[in-house]
Amino acid sequence: MKYIYILLAMVGMSCFSMMQAQNVGGSGILVEKKSVTVSDGQMVMVGMDITVPADMKISSDRKLTLTPVIQAADGSANKVLPPVVFYGRRRSIVNQREGSIPEDAFEVIRRKNNTDQTVNYIARVPYEEWMHGASLELDADLCGCGNHVQEEDRLALMPINLVRYTIVPSIAFVTPQVETVKNRAEEGSAFLDFPVNQVKIYPDFRKNPAELQKIRETIELVKNDSNTRITGIDIVGYASPEGGYKQNARLAQGRAEALKKYVSGLYEFEDNVISVSSVPEDWQGLRNYVAASSLPQKEELLAIIDNTQLDEDKRELELRKVDGGKVYAALLKDCYPALRHSDYAVHYVVREFSIEEAKEVIAKRPQQLSLDEMFRVAQTYESGSEEFNNVFEVAVRMFPEDPTANMNAAAIELQQGNWKQAERYLQKSDSNLAATKNNRGVLLMMQGNLDEAEALFNEAKAMGSVEAEKNLEEIVKKRKDIAIFGK
């Protein structure tokens, strides 16, 4: 523990000097646990422990007066605080008999030589602007029996840097509902090549080996996992708008059926496991491509695509006319191949996991966990730790549209001071929840908007939020801080 040795008759000592003590009456005075803070009610609170050690002798007819002083940095002002007075035995008796003991003293003590005597000093004075940047000093006067000062000194104890109140927000997390059945799906798109107007799959044709491998890997990822059970496989075939609509409808459905036949030949699924449907022409895919493009005719193309008063064949004909057919030729080359695809989804259910199992699964296959399981994993870590935060980041990545996942992700961002990211997550949270109101209030409070924050905290408190109640207390403290220091 560091002590500051206050020496009578020592001049020029720095605030935290550890120079060898010179004795006053045989020893030095120890001061520790010094603090100067702004408390409620615009009061400055000064605290310290002052110890006169056992080996410091005060003769019977003397007194030692220790007076804390707040001294302005430029010397223009000071505030003298109540003193601590140590009397020698005879001096104490005389002063009591004469009634001359100082009434303004913090404490008056009869000195017991050969004994450590400690005073737990505390004083409060009204805050004044000049006090910020001032210093806390201690006057030490040793007087004889005639009140003549025999030794005196003033020593700097510490600089006073009155720190503004820092809000400590209470942030709410939401416990997710238990997911009784964990339904999941692995999805993908295969861009299979077929000979013109054919619906038969040739596994070795063009890029089909790689595309079929993607489908097999998706199915086997689920099928070979002991934690899962496949409940269905959906296959949707798409054709591009090139050619006649009826022909494209036949191709889209036929090619989806061909993919079902291929999958059924590899795995022993029951007949009702695989379902097939089709979209004759992928106009939505075409629109997405055009909308994201930099084609100079973009608006004209979009107007044709969106004109549902025309049937598909007529719209395609209009597309062929744009810029003398040059744009359509570009679409055939750059866009249409991607519109001929087969989308697939492998649906499955996942078993429940213990917490210890869930800790392993979250690192390998987090999509197999429910939000509730992830939340229980998070509770095993210290709040605010890297592991704790990571769980909620994974949760919102796996469930990006879930209000609870977004609420808890917002809470993490608030804890880390990431206001913009917290706001984005809060926009996807359930605005009717007390936790959401509280956390929105926290965001506003930390951004300095106390009035709107207070309104939200009051709403949340009325809904039973303990966090909101604590945050209302923080607003009271911050407003007192503003009253002292200003904004």
C-alpha positions in Angstrom: 0.0 0.0 0.0 1.3 3.4 -0.9 1.5 6.1 1.9 2.1 9.8 1.6 4.2 11.0 4.4 3.2 14.4 5.6 6.2 16.3 7.1 5.9 19.4 9.1 8.6 21.8 8.0 9.0 20.0 4.5 8.6 22.3 1.5 8.1 21.5 -2.2 7.1 17.8 -1.9 5.2 16.5 -5.0 1.8 14.9 -4.8 3.0 11.3 -4.8 6.5 11.6 -3.4 7.9 8.7 -1.4 10.7 10.7 0.2 12.1 9.5 3.5 10.0 11.0 6.3 11.3 13.6 8.7 9.7 13.3 12.1 7.4 15.7 13.8 7.7 14.9 17.5 9.5 11.7 16.5 7.6 10.4 13.4 5.5 11.1 10.3 1.8 11.3 9.7 0.3 8.9 7.2 -2.5 9.7 4.8 -4.2 7.1 2.6 -7.4 6.2 0.8 -7.7 9.8 -0.5 -10.6 10.6 -2.7 -12.5 13.7 -4.0 -15.8 13.1 -5.8 -18.9 14.9 -6.7 -21.9 13.4 -4.9 -25.6 13.8 -5.2 -26.9 17.3 -4.4 -23.9 19.1 -6.1 -21.7 18.4 -3.2 -18.0 17.7 -3.3 -17.1 14.8 -0.9 -13.5 14.6 0.4 -12.4 11.4 2.1 -9.1 10.1 3.5 -7.7 8.1 6.4 -5.3 10.1 8.6 -3.0 8.2 11.0 -0.8 9.5 13.7 1.6 6.6 14.2 2.6 5.1 17.5 6.1 6.5 17.4 5.0 10.1 16.9 5.1 11.9 20.3 3.0 14.9 21.1 4.0 16.4 24.4 1.4 16.9 27.1 1.1 20.7 26.5 0.9 20.7 22.7 -1.7 20.2 20.1 -1.5 19.1 16.5 -4.1 20.5 14.0 -4.5 18.9 10.6 -6.6 21.0 8.2 -7.5 19.7 4.7 -7.7 22.5 2.2 -9.0 22.6 -1.4 -6.7 25.0 -3.2 -7.4 26.5 -6.6 -4.8 25.8 -9.3 -4.1 29.5 -9.8 -4.2 30.3 -6.1 -7.2 32.5 -6.6 -9.5 30.6 -4.2 -9.5 27.9 -1.5 -11.9 26.1 0.7 -10.8 25.2 4.2 -12.4 22.0 5.5 -13.0 21.0 9.2 -9.8 20.2 10.9 -8.7 17.2 13.0 -7.1 18.2 16.3 -4.9 16.0 18.5 -4.3 17.3 22.0 -1.6 16.4 24.4 -2.9 15.1 27.8 -2.5 18.4 29.8 -3.6 20.6 26.9 -6.8 18.5 26.5 -7.6 18.9 30.2 -7.0 22.6 30.2 -9.1 23.3 27.0 -12.0 21.2 28.3 -11.9 23.1 31.6 -11.8 26.4 29.8 -14.3 25.4 27.1 -11.9 26.3 24.3 -12.1 23.2 22.2 -12.8 24.2 18.6 -16.5 23.6 17.6 -15.7 23.5 13.9 -13.4 20.5 14.2 -14.2 17.3 12.4 -12.9 15.4 15.4 -11.0 16.3 18.6 -8.8 13.5 19.9 -6.6 13.1 23.0 -3.2 11.9 21.8 -2.2 8.5 23.1 1.5 8.3 22.6 2.9 4.8 21.5 -0.4 4.1 19.8 -1.5 4.3 16.2 -4.5 6.6 16.0 -6.5 6.7 12.8 -9.3 9.1 11.8 -11.6 8.2 9.0 -12.1 11.7 7.6 -15.0 12.8 5.4 -16.3 16.2 4.6 -18.8 17.7 2.1 -18.8 21.1 0.7 -20.8 22.7 -2.1 -19.3 22.4 -5.6 -17.8 25.5 -7.2 -16.4 25.6 -10.7 -12.9 26.5 -9.7 -12.6 23.2 -7.7 -12.1 21.2 -10.9 -8.3 21.1 -11.5 -7.6 22.3 -7.9 -5.5 20.3 -5.4 -6.2 18.8 -2.1 -3.7 19.9 0.5 -3.2 19.5 4.2 -2.1 22.1 6.7 -0.3 20.7 9.7 0.3 23.0 12.7 2.0 22.0 15.9 1.3 24.5 18.7 2.7 25.0 22.1 0.8 25.8 25.3 0.4 29.5 24.4 -1.1 28.6 21.0 2.1 29.8 19.4 2.9 27.9 16.2 6.1 26.1 16.7 6.1 24.1 13.4 3.8 24.2 10.4 3.6 23.0 6.9 1.2 22.6 4.0 1.5 19.5 1.8 -0.2 18.7 -1.5 -2.0 15.4 -1.2 -3.5 15.0 -4.7 -4.8 16.8 -7.7 -8.6 17.2 -8.0 -9.9 16.0 -11.3 -13.6 15.8 -10.7 -14.8 13.1 -13.1 -18.2 13.4 -14.7 -20.7 10.8 -13.8 -20.5 7.8 -16.1 -23.8 6.1 -16.8 -23.9 2.4 -16.0 -26.7 1.1 -18.1 -28.8 -2.0 -17.3 -29.2 -3.9 -20.5 -31.9 -6.5 -20.9 -31.7 -9.9 -22.6 -34.6 -12.0 -23.7 -34.9 -15.7 -22.9 -36.0 -17.5 -26.2 -39.0 -19.8 -26.2 -38.3 -23.5 -26.3 -38.4 -24.9 -29.8 -40.2 -28.2 -29.3 -39.5 -29.5 -32.8 -36.3 -28.2 -34.5 -37.2 -28.2 -38.2 -34.3 -27.2 -40.5 -33.5 -27.2 -44.2 -30.4 -27.3 -46.3 -31.0 -25.5 -49.6 -29.2 -25.1 -52.9 -29.5 -24.6 -56.7 -28.1 -26.9 -59.4 -27.5 -25.7 -62.9 -27.8 -28.9 -64.9 -27.1 -29.0 -68.6 -29.6 -30.8 -70.8 -29.4 -31.4 -74.6 -31.8 -29.2 -76.4 -35.5 -29.9 -75.7 -34.6 -33.0 -73.6 -35.4 -33.8 -70.0 -33.1 -36.7 -69.4 -30.1 -36.2 -67.0 -26.7 -37.2 -68.4 -24.4 -37.3 -65.3 -21.3 -36.8 -67.4 -22.7 -34.1 -69.7 -20.8 -30.8 -69.6 -20.8 -29.4 -66.0 -23.3 -31.9 -64.6 -20.7 -33.9 -62.6 -20.0 -30.9 -60.4 -23.7 -29.9 -60.1 -24.9 -33.4 -59.2 -22.0 -33.6 -56.7 -23.4 -30.5 -54.9 -26.8 -32.2 -54.6 -25.4 -35.4 -53.2 -23.2 -33.6 -50.7 -26.2 -31.6 -49.4 -28.3 -34.8 -49.0 -25.5 -36.8 -47.4 -24.6 -34.0 -45.0 -28.0 -34.5 -43.4 -28.5 -38.2 -44.1 -25.2 -39.2 -42.5 -25.6 -37.1 -39.4 -26.8 -39.1 -36.4 -28.4 -36.0 -34.9 -30.8 -35.5 -37.8 -33.7 -37.2 -39.6 -34.7 -36.3 -43.1 -38.4 -35.5 -43.4 -38.7 -34.3 -47.0 -36.8 -33.2 -50.1 -38.3 -30.5 -52.4 -37.2 -30.1 -56.0 -38.4 -27.1 -58.0 -37.4 -26.9 -61.7 -37.1 -23.6 -63.6 -36.7 -22.7 -67.3 -35.7 -19.4 -68.8 -38.2 -17.3 -70.8 -36.5 -18.2 -74.1 -38.9 -20.0 -76.4 -42.6 -20.8 -76.0 -44.2 -20.9 -72.6 -45.9 -24.3 -73.0 -42.6 -25.9 -74.1 -40.8 -24.3 -71.2 -43.4 -25.6 -68.8 -42.9 -29.1 -70.1 -39.1 -28.7 -69.8 -39.1 -27.3 -66.3 -41.4 -30.0 -64.9 -39.7 -32.8 -66.8 -36.3 -31.8 -65.7 -37.4 -31.6 -62.1 -38.9 -35.1 -62.4 -35.6 -36.3 -63.9 -33.7 -34.9 -60.9 -36.1 -36.7 -58.6 -35.5 -39.9 -60.5 -31.7 -39.4 -60.2 -31.9 -38.8 -56.4 -34.3 -41.8 -55.9 -31.9 -44.0 -57.7 -29.1 -43.1 -55.2 -30.9 -43.3 -51.9 -33.7 -45.5 -50.6 -36.3 -42.8 -49.8 -40.0 -43.5 -49.4 -42.1 -42.3 -52.4 -43.6 -39.4 -50.4 -40.3 -38.0 -49.2 -39.4 -36.2 -52.5 -41.8 -33.7 -53.9 -41.5 -32.0 -57.3 -42.8 -28.7 -58.7 -41.8 -26.3 -61.4 -41.8 -22.7 -62.5 -42.1 -22.7 -66.3 -40.2 -19.4 -66.8 -38.0 -17.7 -64.2 -39.2 -14.1 -64.8 -38.4 -13.1 -61.2 -34.8 -14.2 -61.7 -34.7 -12.2 -65.0 -36.0 -9.1 -63.2 -33.5 -9.4 -60.4 -30.7 -9.6 -63.0 -31.8 -6.6 -65.0 -32.5 -4.5 -61.9 -29.0 -5.1 -60.6 -27.4 -4.4 -64.0 -26.0 -1.3 -65.6 -27.7 -1.8 -68.9 -28.7 1.6 -70.4 -32.1 0.1 -71.4 -32.7 -1.1 -67.8 -35.9 0.9 -67.2 -37.4 -0.1 -70.6 -36.6 -3.8 -69.9 -38.1 -3.6 -66.4 -41.3 -2.0 -67.8 -41.7 -5.0 -70.2 -41.0 -7.6 -67.6 -43.5 -6.0 -65.1 -46.3 -5.7 -67.7 -48.3 -8.7 -66.6 -51.2 -7.6 -68.9 -49.1 -9.3 -71.6 -48.7 -13.0 -71.4 -45.2 -14.5 -71.2 -44.7 -15.1 -74.9 -45.7 -11.6 -75.8 -43.4 -10.1 -73.2 -40.5 -12.2 -74.5 -41.3 -10.9 -78.0 -41.1 -7.3 -76.7 -37.7 -8.0 -75.1 -36.4 -9.3 -78.4 -37.2 -5.9 -80.0 -35.2 -3.7 -77.6 -32.3 -2.0 -79.4 -32.8 -4.2 -82.4 -32.2 -7.4 -80.6 -28.8 -6.6 -79.2 -29.9 -6.5 -75.6 -31.8 -9.8 -75.9 -28.7 -11.4 -77.4 -26.7 -10.2 -74.3 -29.4 -11.6 -72.0 -29.3 -15.0 -73.8 -25.5 -15.1 -73.2 -25.1 -13.6 -69.7 -28.4 -14.1 -67.9 -30.5 -16.9 -69.3 -28.2 -19.9 -68.5 -28.6 -19.0 -64.8 -32.4 -19.0 -65.1 -32.4 -22.7 -66.0 -31.9 -24.3 -62.7 -33.3 -26.8 -60.2 -33.6 -25.6 -56.6 -33.7 -28.2 -53.9 -34.2 -28.2 -50.2 -33.5 -31.1 -47.8 -35.9 -30.7 -44.8 -35.0 -32.4 -41.5 -35.5 -32.4 -37.8 -32.7 -32.2 -35.2 -32.7 -33.9 -31.8 -32.3 -32.0 -28.6 -28.9 -31.4 -27.1 -27.5 -31.2 -23.6 -25.6 -28.0 -22.7 -22.2 -29.8 -23.0 -23.3 -31.2 -26.4 -24.5 -27.8 -27.5 -21.1 -26.3 -26.8 -19.6 -28.6 -29.3 -22.4 -28.3 -31.9 -22.3 -24.5 -31.9 -18.7 -24.6 -33.2 -19.4 -27.1 -35.9 -23.1 -27.1 -37.0 -24.8 -24.1 -35.2 -27.8 -24.3 -37.4 -28.8 -27.5 -35.5 -29.3 -25.6 -32.3 -32.4 -23.8 -31.2 -32.2 -20.2 -29.9 -33.1 -21.6 -26.4 -30.1 -24.0 -26.5 -27.8 -21.3 -27.6 -29.1 -19.0 -24.8 -28.4 -21.8 -22.2 -24.9 -22.2 -23.6 -24.3 -18.4 -23.2 -25.3 -18.6 -19.5 -22.4 -20.9 -18.8 -20.0 -18.0 -19.7 -19.3 -14.8 -17.9 -21.5 -12.0 -19.1 -19.6 -9.8 -21.5 -16.8 -12.3 -22.1 -15.7 -13.2 -25.6 -17.4 -16.6 -25.4 -20.6 -15.1 -24.1 -20.8 -12.5 -26.9 -19.9 -15.0 -29.6 -22.9 -17.2 -28.8 -25.3 -14.3 -29.5 -23.5 -13.3 -32.6 -23.8 -16.9 -33.9 -27.5 -16.9 -32.9 -28.4 -13.8 -35.0 -26.4 -15.1 -37.9 -28.3 -18.4 -37.8 -31.7 -16.6 -37.2 -31.3 -13.2 -38.9 -35.0 -12.4 -38.9 -35.9 -13.7 -35.5 -36.9 -10.8 -33.1 -35.4 -12.5 -30.0 -32.0 -13.2 -31.7 -31.9 -9.6 -32.9 -32.9 -8.3 -29.4 -30.0 -10.2 -27.7 -27.6 -9.2 -30.4 -28.5 -5.6 -29.8 -27.9 -6.1 -26.1 -24.3 -7.3 -26.9 -23.7 -4.3 -29.2 -25.0 -1.9 -26.5 -22.6 -3.5 -24.0 -19.7 -2.9 -26.4 -20.8 0.7 -27.2 -21.6 -0.1 -30.9 -24.6 2.2 -31.2 -25.2 2.0 -34.9 -25.1 -1.8 -35.0 -27.3 -2.0 -31.9 -29.8 0.2 -33.6 -29.9 -2.0 -36.7 -30.6 -5.1 -34.5 -33.2 -3.2 -32.5 -35.2 -2.4 -35.7 -35.8 -6.2 -36.1 -36.7 -6.7 -32.4 -40.2 -6.9 -31.0 -41.1 -3.3 -30.2 -43.8 -4.4 -27.8 -41.5 -6.1 -25.4 -40.3 -4.5 -22.2 -36.8 -5.5 -23.0 -36.9 -3.8 -26.4 -38.3 -0.6 -24.9 -35.6 -0.8 -22.2 -32.7 -1.3 -24.7 -34.0 1.4 -27.0 -34.0 3.6 -24.0 -30.4 2.6 -23.2 -29.4 3.6 -26.8 -31.0 7.0 -26.4 -29.6 7.5 -23.0 -26.1 6.7 -24.0 -26.5 9.1 -27.0 -27.5 11.9 -24.6 -31.3 11.9 -25.3 -32.4 11.6 -21.7 -36.0 12.7 -22.1 -37.0 10.2 -24.8 -35.0 7.5 -22.9 -36.9 8.3 -19.7 -40.2 7.9 -21.5 -39.2 4.4 -22.8 -37.9 3.4 -19.4 -41.2 4.4 -17.8 -43.1 2.2 -20.3 -40.8 -0.7 -19.7 -40.9 -0.3 -15.9 -44.7 -0.4 -16.1 -44.4 -3.7 -17.9 -42.2 -5.1 -15.1 -38.7 -4.4 -16.3 -36.2 -4.3 -13.5 -33.5 -3.0 -15.8 -35.7 0.0 -16.7 -36.1 0.9 -13.1 -32.3 0.9 -12.6 -31.9 3.0 -15.7 -34.3 5.6 -14.4 -32.0 6.0 -11.4 -29.1 6.4 -13.8 -31.0 9.3 -15.5 -31.5 11.0 -12.2 -27.7 10.8 -11.5 -26.8 12.0 -14.9 -29.1 15.0 -14.7 -27.5 16.0 -11.4 -24.1 15.6 -13.1 -25.3 17.9 -15.9 -26.6 20.4 -13.4 -23.1 20.5 -11.9 -20.9 20.5 -15.0 -23.4 21.4 -17.8 -23.7 19.4 -21.0 
